[in-house]
Amino acid sequence: MVQRIIPESRTFFRIILGCTFALGIIALLKTTGTGERVQKYYSQGYGCDQSSKYDCSHCLGLVEESKEAADTRWRFDWKRDGGRYGLSENQCDAAFPGLWKDMEITLSKRDGVNVTLEELDESMEGEGAIRCMIYDGELYIIDSNRVHEPHFFHRAMSTLQGLYRAIVAMPDPKALPNIEFVLNIHDKTDYAYDRMPSGPNRAVWTYTRLATQDKVWLMPDFGFFSWPEGHIGTPTEVAMRVDEIEAGLQFQDKIEKIFWRGAINTAPDIRGSLVNETIGKPWADVEEIHWGDPENEKKYLTPITDHCRWMFLAHTEGHSYSGRLKYLQNCRSVIVAHKLHWLQPPNYMMVASGENQNFVEVERDFSDLQPAIMKLIENPTKAQKIADNQIKTFKQRYLTPAAEACYWRKLFNAWANVSPVPQFKNQEGQWRGMPFETYAMMKQTQY
């Protein structure tokens, strides 16, 4: 019998940025170069935005409480347990309090109403959709006709491999509930469904959502398994390479500047503002990447692990969330991020103030970036504490492979509360779907 997850209510604070912000930025931008490009995008309506407020700082207090528990109680040790994919449900709860907060919110929004087969059928009409079933502890791929393009298929395989790994790591996978679901591997559901009558807010598993998309269920993104196209690889590989760099690099010896590289056109209002706020500033090393320009790429393209050589790292959203954040959080550096718009499960643990502060938050237009950096430079002890808290929170806990596997299994059990009852055979008596092991080699759902 599947134990129901008890929804925990939470208020999302929406911060509406006035259109005057966009107009103000336009007025300040230069008429050539980057400024001209950003102004063009603002004129297309990208300027007015909203942010989502994360608030689970008390969850880190629960972590501290577990450390102070009696010696007879199991406690998470990241060196011993961080790579264990098969932690028990009780161990997952003890190790990662708050990590399932978003799915509890989404479950509560269903208000006891089950997802229908018609909802799943409709979600399969969107590009990037995959229909899956877990039945008697086995993963079956029912339909993947929308993901055969190479870039989509690699994302699909990384996502499904992570999901599958969480299943087979269990002592008894048959203990999992039988469920049927649709996941979508687009950067955001808006791309896949915004032209459909019911829009992007639907009962689908995906990498990120807006606070207003309360029907969407969050899953770990593909990078938690591997991202070879970005020349990044697995999270474990990234952590090992970062360890090699930082083994001989003390925090105070890092380059005392804020560092960022990226393409502006994926989020011109945010990224363009960052570039313009840092032009000519001695405390900044911020450059735009022009993909397809060999000279520009040779000069500015920097391996993700080498970002750790800088003391301060800027984080910006892209088309939606930015997949680089979890890699940057491996660095013992201070992440400076604008107020975030897109939700992902680990981001609930981002704390912008107080004893557990693990990043620095600035406005979405980076207008307060300079004073924020100056405060960090003037107070290196505080800056290092923020960086140390980040390592303790993310690299050594909430971004471990163990946390990812625990999240997947919690998602299976939460979804079971509203999932349609899957049928193993269709009306003609044929099996529905292909076992994942076979699908992974054949790239199709039928022999």
N, C-alpha and C positions, 0 to 999 in steps of 0.2 A: 504494500500500500504506500502510495506516495504521500509524504507529509506536505501539507499545503504551506507555502511561504506566506507569512503574515505581512500584509502590506504595511509599510511605514510611511505615514503621510509626510509631505515636505512641500514647502512653498518655493516656487521658482520666482526669483526676482528678475523682472525684465527691465533693463535699462534702455530707454529709447534715446538714441542720439539724434538730436535735432538736425534738420536739414541745413541749418545755419552752419553746422560743422563742415559739411561738404562745401558750402559756398565759401567759407573762410579759407579752407585748404586751397580751393581753386584760385582765390585771390593771391595767395602766397606763392603758388607754384610758378616756376619759371616758364617762359613761353617756348622753350626749346628743350630737347633731351627728355629726361624722365618726366619733368613737370608737364610737358605737352602731352605725353602718353597718358598720364594719370588724369589730366583734365578731360581728355576725350572720354575716358571711362566714367568719370563722374557725370558727364553730360548724358550718359546712357542710363543713368538712374541707379548707380551703385552706391551713392553716398550715404543714404539714410539706413541705419542698421540698428540691431538690438543685440544685447549680450545676455548670456545665461550665467547666473550666479551659482557657483559650486559652494556647498556648505556641508562638509562632513569632517570638520576639524576635530569634533568630539570622538570620531572613530579612532584617531591616533591616540587619544586618551585611553581607549579600550585596549589598544596594543600595549600601552604601558602597564595597564592593570593586569594583563595576562602575564607580563614579565614578573610581576610581583606576586603572582599566585603561588600556592604551595608547590613544593618541589615534586610532589607526587603527580601533579598535573602536567600533561604534555605541553611543551612550549616550542614554538617555531624557532629553529636555528637556520639562518639562511645558507650557511656553508654546508650544513648537513641536509637540509630539507628543500632548498631553493630549486633543485633540479628534479625533485620527486613528483612525478605526474600522478601518482596514485594515492595521495593523501585521503584519509577518510573524511566523511562529511563533518564530523566533529572537529577534526584537525583543521579543515578548511575554515570553519567558522572561527576557531580560535586564532588562526594565523592571519586572516584577512578581513577583519571587521569593517563593514561598510562597503566592500567591493561590489556587493549585489544590490546596492541601494537603488540603482536606476531600474532594475527589473522589478523590484518591489513596487516602485512607483507606477510603472507601466501596468503591472498586474492589477493594482488597485483601481486603475482607470477603467479596466474592463468591467468592474463592478459585478463580477460573477457571470458575465455573458460570454459564452463560448465562441471561439473563432469558428466560422462555418467553412465548409468545403468551397462554397462560392467565393468567399474571401480569398482563399488560397488560389483558386482558379484565376481570379482577376489579377492577383499579384504576379502570376506567371506570365502575364502579358507584357510586363516591363522588361526592358533590356537589362541583362546582367542577373536574371533570376534563375534560381536552382531550386527544384522541389525535392525534398528529402523525407525519409522516414527512418525512425529507429524502431525496430521491431525485434523483440526477444534478444535485445542486446547487440543487434547487428545494424550497421548503417547501410541503407539502400538509397541510391540516387534514382529518382523517378523520372525527372525531366531536367535536362540542362541545355536545351536547344538555343538558349539565348547567350551562351558563354563560350562559343567555339573560336572567337577571335583570339589570337595568341595572347594579347595583354590581359584579356579577361580570363582566359583559361589558366594562366599562371596564378592569378589572384584566386581563382576558384580552387585550384589544387592546394594552394597554401592554406586557405581557409578550411577546406574539407579535411586536409591532413591534420590540422590542429584539433579539429572537432573529433576526428577518428582516434587520435592519440589519447584524448581524454576518456574515450570509451574503453579502449583496450587496456588502459592502465589500471582499470578497476579489477579487484579480485574476482568479482562476479558481475560482468556487464549485464546479465539478464535481470539484475535488480533495478535497472533503469526502467522508467515508464515507456510504454509504447506511445510514440508521438509522430505527428506529421506536420511539416512546416515548410515555408519558403524563405530562403535567404537571398539577399541581393548584394552583389559585390561592387556596385557603383560607389563613387565617392559620396554620394548622397541620394536619397530617394527622389529628390526633386528631378534629377536627371532621368530617372527611369519611369516616373509616373506622373509628372506634372501636366502632361497633355491628356491624361485620362480623367474622366468625369469625377471620380472620387479623390483625385489628387494624391500627393505623396504621403499623407498621413494614413498609414494602413498597417495591418498586423503582419509585418514582415521583419525578418532578422537582418540587421545591417550594421555597418561600422560606426555610424554616428547619427545624431538626430538633433533637431532644434527642440527647445523646451516646449514649444507648442505642438510638436508632433508626438502626442502622448499615446498613440497606438503602436508606434514603432518600438521594436525590441532590439537592444544593443547586444552585439556579439564582439569578440576580439577581432581586430583587423588582421589582414593577411600577413602583415609584418611580424606578428608574434610567432609565425612559423619560419618564414624566410622571405626575403625580398631580393632576389638575385638581379633583377633589372636595375635596381638602384646601386648595384655593386656593394651591397650592404651585408647580405647573408642572414644568418640567424641571430636572434637576440643574444644567445650565448656567445657566438663569435664576436659580436660587437663588444660585449662586456669584457671578453678576454683581451681584445685589442686595446681597449681603453685602459685596462689594468697595466698593460705593457707600457703605454705612454705615461701614465700617471705614477708608475712605480718610482720614477726618478724625477718627478715634477711636483714640488710642493705648491700648495695653493698660492702662497705669497710670491712664488716665482713665475706664475702664469702671466701672460700678456695682459696688461691692465687696460683692456679696451672691451667694448661690446662688439661681438662678432656676429655677422649674418651673411649668408649667400643664398640667392634664390631668384626665381623668375617673378617679375612683378605682375604679369598679366593674369595669373591665377587668382589674385586678390588685389587689384590695383588700388583700391581705396586704402587698405591697411598697409600693404607692402610699399606702395608708393609713398605713403606718409612716413614710414620708417626711413626710407632712403633720403627723403627730403629733409627730415629732422636731423640727419647725421652728416650731411654734406659738409666737408671741411672741418669736422669736429675732431680734435686731437684724441678724444676718448672713444672713438668709434672706428671700426674696420668693417664697413657695410658696403657691399657691392652687388649689383644686379648681374645675374647670369643670363646670357643670351644663348639659349640652346640652338645648336646648329652653327654657331660662330666659333670656329676652331681657335682663333686667337684669344677670344674672350674666355672660352672654356679653359684653355691652357693657363691663362693668367689667374683666373678667379676660382675655378672649380676646386673644392677642398673636400677630401674624404671625411665622412661623417665623424670618424673617430678622432681626426685631427682637430675638430672643433674644440676638443677638450683642452687644447693648449691655451685657450683664452679664458680669462677670469669671468667674463660675463657673456652670456649667449642669448641673443634675441630669438623669441619664438613668435611666429605669425601663423595664422590660419591661411589655407589656400582656397581651393574650390569649395572645401568645407573644412573638416579637421585637417591637420597636417600630420602625416605619419612620422615626421622626424622627431616629434616631441619625446617619444619613448626612448629614442636613441640618445638624445641630448641629456635625458635624465640619468644616464649612466655616468655622466661627467661630474666630477667634483668641482663644478662651476656654478655660478648663480644664473638661473634662467630668469629672464625678464620678458614677461608675456603681456600682451594687451588683454583687456577684458574679453573673455572667450565667448563665442557665439554657439559653437557646436559641442555637444555633449559626448563624452566617452567615459566608460566606467572608471578607469584609474584616476581620472581628473577630479573626481570628488575628493581625493586626498590632497589636492593642491591647496595649501594654506598660505594666505598672503600677509598674515600678521601674527604676532604673538609668539609664544615660546616655541611652537612647532612650525614656524614659518619656513617654507621650503621653496619659495620663489618670490619674485617681486612683480607686482601687478601695476600696469600703467593703463592710461586711456587708449582707446582703440585708434586714435589718431597720433599716438606717441607724443602728444604735446608736452607731457610732463616727463619725458624720458631723461632729459639732461639733469634736472635736479635729482632724479632717482639714482642715476649713475654717480653723480657727485657725492651723494650721501654714502654710497657703498665704498667709493674710493677713500673717503674721509674716515670711514669706520671699517677697516679691514677685518677686525674681530667679528663684527656682526655679519659681514659678507661671508666669511668662512663658516660661520655657524649655519647660515642659510644653505650653503653648499653641502655641509655635512648632513643637515636634516634631509636634504633632497636624496642623498645616497641612502640614508637609513630608511626613508619612506619608500622610495621607488626601486632602486637597484637591488636593495637587500630585502625587499618584501613584495610590494604590490605589482612589480613588473617581472617577477621571477616566473620561470616555466611552471612552477607549482601553482602559482596564482592563476595563470591562464587556464590550466586544466581544471582547477576548482571552479572557475567561473563558468566554463562550458557545462559542467555537470549541474551546477546550480540553475543554469538556464534551462536545461532539459527538464528539471523537476518543476521549475516555475511555470514553464510553458504547458506542462502536463495538466495544470489546473484549468486551462482553457482550450487545449488542443482538441480538434475533432478526433474521434476514435479512428485510427488508421485501419484500413482493410488490406490484408496481405495479398489478396487476390482480387482481380476485377470481376465484373459480372460474367465474363467468359471463362472464369476459372484459371486465368493466367496470373503469374506472379507480377506484382507491380514493382518495377524498378530493378536495378542491377546492384548486386553487392559492391560496396565501395572498392574493395580490393581489385575486383575485375574492372570496374569503371576507371580506376586510376591508370590502368594499362591500356584499355581500349578507347578511352575518351568518348564513349557512347553508352547509351542506356539499353541497348539491345544487341544481341549477338548477330 
